[in-house]
């Protein structure tokens, strides 16, 4: 049996954990707390009491105790659970701020158990005491399951063997999103646009996410104003809510772009999200991307964001310039306007682009791929199947 130890389960991770708990290769047991350190939608603990065949998870709980203003984590009961149960291998959420992970991984290594960390790794090259402890922490594991190649490259430069770095990317609710993907025809998607804008034939840009300062949506509006002044018109659909909304609405009015910018509001229905994303021509996130890039590409819509990768989520790697999106010089609104204009001039076959976006998701960014890599690593490391 394989233990998967997490601080808590984010709601979006349900598909991959469901895939693991339904494995025909290994038995997986999830151990986590429920108390969080951030404002994040988590998975309902009720899934621990639902049969696996009905969508439940093999899941048991510990108590999270957050320390020093949530900078450190102690998980009450984790050490005893890890030591009393005879697991064949352990996959920990790889965060060096989790005290009990240090203790459990150290003891289990002495006992000869295989240890893996499922982790973002590092986003930028770093030195000093922080880097020292991070490297020391990662060396407790026999292997790392990473979200992207960028992190793997940095970690390899710190002396880790490439053979122990396993990139499994990230995923959303791929199975259900596939069902939505082909529900509407090309004409139906185009008709959706007519509900939002006076001229629905203009290129349509979408942003979906929280309307907050870090997303730099004002840069997108600035770029569209530049394009308007050059007589290159586009529409913007802003999906979400947040503290920047009032300021952005004032900016739109000042630039006389009210007919071309729609504040849709938040959308929590996945069917509606499909219509909004698939009905748009490109998703633009000036402040950086994360899972919103995967969301967009899954529905066939390319993504444009900035070019400083150490300030991006690992999902930026799904963007292939000129194929599934593009990058612009960070904080340069003129460069962003050039990138938008060039994208629409060079990529006028919307359906061809749509299938290129599908391809990267279908090949890598889905729970089936993640499951495959995890099981291949366990098999190659001679972890016995426990069925």
Wavefront OBJ file of the C-alpha trace (Angstrom):
o trace
v 0.000 0.000 0.000
v 1.155 3.534 -0.838
v 0.537 6.446 1.553
v -0.178 9.872 0.075
v 0.365 12.507 2.772
v -1.052 15.984 2.180
v -1.841 19.009 4.356
v -5.396 19.078 2.924
v -7.023 18.209 -0.392
v -7.745 21.079 -2.768
v -11.078 20.569 -4.490
v -9.579 20.698 -7.982
v -7.362 17.699 -7.149
v -10.283 15.326 -6.690
v -9.961 13.764 -10.201
v -6.326 12.681 -9.759
v -6.899 11.395 -6.216
v -9.976 9.549 -7.439
v -7.881 8.010 -10.213
v -5.257 6.866 -7.699
v -7.780 5.425 -5.244
v -9.362 3.456 -8.109
v -5.991 2.071 -9.192
v -5.811 -1.499 -10.395
v -2.030 -1.409 -9.953
v -1.511 -0.188 -6.383
v -3.561 0.534 -3.306
v -3.273 4.165 -2.294
v -4.343 5.627 1.047
v -4.596 9.391 1.526
v -3.685 10.940 4.889
v -4.391 14.635 5.399
v -5.798 17.324 7.622
v -8.647 19.653 6.730
v -7.506 22.939 8.285
v -6.008 25.254 5.640
v -3.506 28.107 5.646
v -5.021 29.889 2.624
v -8.436 30.747 1.251
v -8.908 27.728 -0.979
v -11.836 25.509 -1.850
v -11.093 22.111 -0.321
v -12.604 18.698 -0.854
v -15.493 17.702 1.417
v -14.388 15.069 3.979
v -17.594 13.170 3.155
v -15.664 11.468 0.334
v -13.840 9.449 2.996
v -17.161 7.757 3.830
v -18.336 7.077 0.267
v -17.492 3.698 -1.333
v -14.658 3.883 -3.866
v -16.879 2.546 -6.642
v -19.283 5.447 -6.005
v -16.616 8.151 -6.204
v -15.251 7.991 -2.679
v -11.629 8.093 -1.565
v -9.506 5.915 0.692
v -8.879 8.801 3.035
v -8.088 9.231 6.721
v -7.402 12.322 8.769
v -4.901 14.023 11.044
v -5.128 17.382 12.802
v -3.335 20.341 11.200
v -1.780 22.803 13.627
v -0.488 25.922 11.876
v 2.319 27.728 13.706
v 4.052 31.122 13.528
v 1.233 32.868 11.675
v 0.771 29.814 9.413
v 4.412 29.706 8.346
v 4.953 26.185 9.692
v 2.745 23.096 9.903
v 2.563 20.345 12.498
v 0.215 17.445 11.724
v -0.971 15.784 14.932
v -1.193 12.014 14.550
v 0.823 11.818 11.351
v 3.966 10.295 12.861
v 2.052 7.463 14.513
v 0.019 6.782 11.354
v 3.153 6.606 9.228
v 5.023 4.360 11.649
v 2.211 2.041 12.728
v 1.001 1.269 9.205
v 3.319 -0.845 7.100
v 3.158 1.156 3.863
v 5.424 0.108 1.013
v 6.134 3.704 -0.018
v 5.180 7.249 0.956
v 4.321 10.205 -1.265
v 4.460 13.417 0.775
v 3.373 16.878 -0.249
v 6.885 18.302 -0.552
v 6.907 21.501 1.483
v 9.957 22.192 3.658
v 7.779 24.214 6.073
v 5.983 21.069 7.224
v 7.779 19.957 10.389
v 6.181 16.518 10.608
v 7.189 15.758 7.026
v 10.853 16.269 7.980
v 10.487 13.912 10.946
v 8.468 11.215 9.170
v 10.634 11.181 6.047
v 13.834 10.987 8.115
v 12.615 8.073 10.261
v 11.138 6.190 7.305
v 14.341 6.498 5.303
v 16.253 4.955 8.199
v 13.696 2.147 8.150
v 14.434 1.590 4.462
v 11.139 2.881 3.070
v 10.847 4.622 -0.298
v 10.035 8.314 0.013
v 8.704 10.611 -2.712
v 7.784 14.295 -2.612
v 4.989 15.684 -4.779
v 6.053 19.302 -5.100
v 6.312 22.482 -7.132
v 10.038 22.334 -6.533
v 11.652 25.736 -7.066
v 10.502 28.610 -9.244
v 13.800 30.478 -9.406
v 17.482 30.018 -8.763
v 18.297 30.835 -5.157
v 21.235 30.773 -2.752
v 21.883 31.112 0.958
v 20.259 29.471 3.958
v 16.858 29.091 2.298
v 18.360 27.200 -0.618
v 20.469 25.065 1.748
v 17.464 23.853 3.738
v 15.349 23.316 0.633
v 18.027 21.100 -0.934
v 18.510 19.242 2.352
v 14.768 18.655 2.537
v 14.470 17.351 -1.031
v 17.360 14.964 -0.414
v 15.160 13.143 2.098
v 13.216 11.805 -0.881
v 14.229 9.105 -3.316
v 12.301 10.899 -6.041
v 10.376 14.092 -6.755
v 7.078 14.341 -8.616
v 7.184 17.815 -10.180
v 4.686 20.114 -11.877
v 7.014 21.226 -14.645
v 10.325 20.931 -16.489
v 11.450 24.419 -15.464
v 11.609 23.386 -11.806
v 13.235 20.077 -12.725
v 16.010 21.882 -14.578
v 16.790 24.159 -11.617
v 16.797 21.250 -9.167
v 19.030 19.182 -11.436
v 21.548 22.050 -11.431
v 21.700 21.689 -7.642
v 23.108 18.187 -7.994
v 20.003 16.010 -8.147
v 19.983 13.076 -10.543
v 17.703 13.563 -13.535
v 16.555 9.968 -13.072
v 14.945 10.921 -9.759
v 13.024 13.924 -11.129
v 9.630 12.958 -12.537
v 7.543 15.652 -14.236
v 3.835 14.852 -13.942
v 2.426 18.350 -14.675
v -0.983 19.367 -13.291
v -4.621 18.679 -14.118
v -8.231 19.681 -13.590
v -11.510 17.795 -13.982
v -10.427 16.449 -17.365
v -12.942 13.618 -17.659
v -15.954 15.909 -17.260
v -14.382 18.713 -19.272
v -14.007 16.313 -22.205
v -17.757 15.725 -22.126
v -18.373 19.463 -22.410
v -15.741 20.030 -25.056
v -17.824 18.943 -28.040
v -21.318 19.910 -26.897
v -21.565 23.070 -28.972
v -20.912 23.591 -32.668
v -18.708 26.332 -34.075
v -21.817 28.340 -34.989
v -23.272 27.930 -31.488
v -20.070 29.228 -29.888
v -20.069 32.234 -32.192
v -23.712 32.941 -31.370
v -22.878 33.126 -27.661
v -20.732 36.200 -28.367
v -23.712 38.092 -29.738
v -25.202 38.133 -26.224
v -22.288 40.175 -24.921
v -21.142 42.680 -27.533
v -22.593 44.996 -30.163
v -20.088 43.682 -32.676
v -19.617 39.956 -31.907
v -17.522 39.473 -35.042
v -14.571 41.284 -33.465
v -11.786 39.137 -31.949
v -12.773 38.221 -28.389
v -10.323 38.140 -25.481
v -11.239 36.486 -22.190
v -9.767 36.769 -18.728
v -11.122 34.322 -16.163
v -10.053 34.472 -12.538
v -10.031 36.813 -9.576
v -10.146 40.520 -10.423
v -7.252 41.514 -8.165
v -4.209 43.756 -8.471
v -1.772 40.861 -8.973
v -3.533 39.877 -12.207
v -2.666 43.258 -13.792
v -5.883 43.421 -15.807
v -5.391 47.171 -16.168
v -2.494 46.347 -18.510
v -4.854 44.402 -20.754
v -7.264 47.341 -20.908
v -4.351 49.703 -21.613
v -3.193 47.442 -24.454
v -6.678 47.303 -25.975
v -6.867 51.113 -25.805
v -3.590 51.278 -27.746
v -5.048 48.938 -30.361
v -8.255 50.966 -30.557
v -6.216 54.096 -31.250
v -4.630 52.186 -34.132
v -8.106 51.210 -35.390
v -7.645 47.561 -34.441
v -10.710 46.705 -32.384
v -11.208 43.738 -30.048
v -13.682 42.780 -27.307
v -12.747 41.795 -23.742
v -14.811 39.458 -21.562
v -13.768 39.664 -17.900
v -15.044 36.704 -15.867
v -14.584 36.941 -12.113
v -14.846 39.363 -9.225
v -12.483 41.177 -6.873
v -11.358 44.426 -5.325
v -10.011 45.878 -8.595
v -13.368 45.763 -10.368
v -14.457 49.329 -9.531
v -11.132 50.836 -10.605
v -11.153 48.862 -13.854
v -14.688 49.923 -14.709
v -13.659 53.546 -14.274
v -10.631 52.945 -16.507
v -12.829 51.400 -19.205
v -15.190 54.384 -19.083
v -12.326 56.880 -19.222
v -10.978 55.157 -22.331
v -14.479 55.004 -23.877
v -14.270 51.217 -24.191
v -17.618 50.429 -22.538
v -18.968 48.804 -25.717
v -15.920 46.559 -25.962
v -15.358 45.445 -22.353
v -17.889 43.354 -20.453
v -17.637 42.616 -16.733
v -19.438 39.279 -16.680
v -19.010 38.614 -12.959
v -18.068 35.316 -11.304
v -18.982 32.009 -12.942
v -19.038 28.778 -10.956
v -20.933 26.605 -13.426
v -18.547 24.567 -15.566
v -20.981 24.437 -18.468
v -21.102 28.232 -18.508
v -17.309 28.399 -18.226
v -17.023 26.157 -21.262
v -19.276 28.469 -23.280
v -17.346 31.568 -22.201
v -13.860 30.146 -22.772
v -14.480 28.121 -25.932
v -16.458 31.017 -27.394
v -13.462 33.349 -27.011
v -10.430 33.567 -29.291
v -7.657 33.955 -26.718
v -7.237 34.079 -22.950
v -4.924 36.811 -21.673
v -3.541 36.963 -18.132
v -0.968 39.793 -17.888
v -0.027 39.055 -14.262
v 0.802 35.406 -14.824
v -0.920 32.065 -15.255
v -1.571 28.928 -13.268
v -4.440 26.510 -13.623
v -6.375 29.113 -15.622
v -4.028 28.289 -18.511
v -4.982 24.605 -18.311
v -8.664 25.522 -18.040
v -8.446 27.645 -21.164
v -6.394 25.232 -23.251
v -8.664 22.328 -22.306
v -11.485 24.145 -24.073
v -9.343 24.987 -27.079
v -8.495 28.622 -26.305
v -4.844 29.754 -26.503
v -3.191 31.765 -23.726
v -1.039 34.915 -23.698
v 0.917 35.982 -20.602
v 4.225 37.594 -19.583
v 7.698 36.185 -20.228
v 9.311 36.035 -16.764
v 8.946 32.358 -15.962
v 10.171 32.519 -12.362
v 7.062 34.627 -11.660
v 4.718 32.155 -13.337
v 2.921 29.050 -12.201
v 4.390 25.862 -13.703
v 1.445 25.669 -16.117
v 3.087 28.332 -18.316
v 4.948 25.429 -19.937
v 1.753 24.422 -21.750
v 2.087 27.608 -23.822
v 4.055 27.064 -27.021
v 4.663 30.440 -28.691
v 2.717 30.754 -31.912
v 0.963 27.436 -31.332
v -0.983 27.419 -28.053
v -0.428 31.067 -27.158
v 2.398 33.528 -26.693
v 4.472 35.591 -24.261
v 5.049 39.345 -24.036
v 7.605 41.459 -22.176
v 6.394 41.755 -18.601
v 4.689 45.051 -17.633
v 5.098 46.434 -21.168
v 1.581 47.326 -22.335
v 2.777 48.399 -25.772
v 4.474 45.035 -26.222
v 1.281 43.335 -25.046
v -0.708 45.230 -27.680
v 1.806 44.122 -30.354
v 1.526 40.517 -29.201
v -2.282 40.613 -29.326
v -2.334 42.171 -32.785
v 0.270 39.779 -34.180
v -1.574 36.807 -32.745
v -4.798 37.666 -34.534
v -3.029 38.541 -37.790
v -0.983 35.335 -37.893
v -3.506 32.895 -36.415
v -6.740 33.294 -38.323
v -7.683 29.604 -38.427
v -9.543 29.361 -35.109
v -10.409 25.671 -35.403
v -6.834 24.675 -36.193
v -5.646 26.542 -33.098
v -8.392 24.925 -31.030
v -7.109 21.417 -31.778
v -3.512 22.388 -31.069
v -4.634 23.493 -27.615
v -6.497 20.230 -27.090
v -3.375 18.278 -28.015
v -1.111 19.554 -25.215
v -3.806 18.898 -22.602
v -4.656 15.451 -23.950
v -0.993 14.456 -23.987
v 0.192 15.809 -20.614
v -2.099 17.937 -18.481
v -4.640 15.395 -17.325
v -5.033 12.974 -14.383
v -4.562 9.913 -16.587
v -1.057 11.059 -17.526
v -0.247 11.862 -13.898
v -1.474 8.456 -12.770
v 0.559 6.731 -15.478
v 3.839 8.422 -14.494
v 3.346 7.816 -10.759
v 2.692 4.104 -11.288
v 5.604 3.775 -13.720
v 7.965 5.271 -11.128
v 6.698 2.927 -8.412
v 7.077 -0.044 -10.729
v 10.603 0.943 -11.811
v 11.576 1.385 -8.155
v 10.285 -2.146 -7.514
v 7.527 -1.116 -5.126
v 5.438 -4.270 -4.758
v 1.881 -4.178 -6.010
v -0.427 -4.503 -3.035
v -3.484 -6.099 -4.605
l 1 2 3 4 5 6 7 8 9 10 11 12 13 14 15 16 17 18 19 20 21 22 23 24 25 26 27 28 29 30 31 32 33 34 35 36 37 38 39 40 41 42 43 44 45 46 47 48 49 50 51 52 53 54 55 56 57 58 59 60 61 62 63 64 65 66 67 68 69 70 71 72 73 74 75 76 77 78 79 80 81 82 83 84 85 86 87 88 89 90 91 92 93 94 95 96 97 98 99 100 101 102 103 104 105 106 107 108 109 110 111 112 113 114 115 116 117 118 119 120 121 122 123 124 125 126 127 128 129 130 131 132 133 134 135 136 137 138 139 140 141 142 143 144 145 146 147 148 149 150 151 152 153 154 155 156 157 158 159 160 161 162 163 164 165 166 167 168 169 170 171 172 173 174 175 176 177 178 179 180 181 182 183 184 185 186 187 188 189 190 191 192 193 194 195 196 197 198 199 200 201 202 203 204 205 206 207 208 209 210 211 212 213 214 215 216 217 218 219 220 221 222 223 224 225 226 227 228 229 230 231 232 233 234 235 236 237 238 239 240 241 242 243 244 245 246 247 248 249 250 251 252 253 254 255 256 257 258 259 260 261 262 263 264 265 266 267 268 269 270 271 272 273 274 275 276 277 278 279 280 281 282 283 284 285 286 287 288 289 290 291 292 293 294 295 296 297 298 299 300 301 302 303 304 305 306 307 308 309 310 311 312 313 314 315 316 317 318 319 320 321 322 323 324 325 326 327 328 329 330 331 332 333 334 335 336 337 338 339 340 341 342 343 344 345 346 347 348 349 350 351 352 353 354 355 356 357 358 359 360 361 362 363 364 365 366 367 368 369 370 371 372 373 374 375 376 377 378 379 380 381 382 383 384 385 386 387
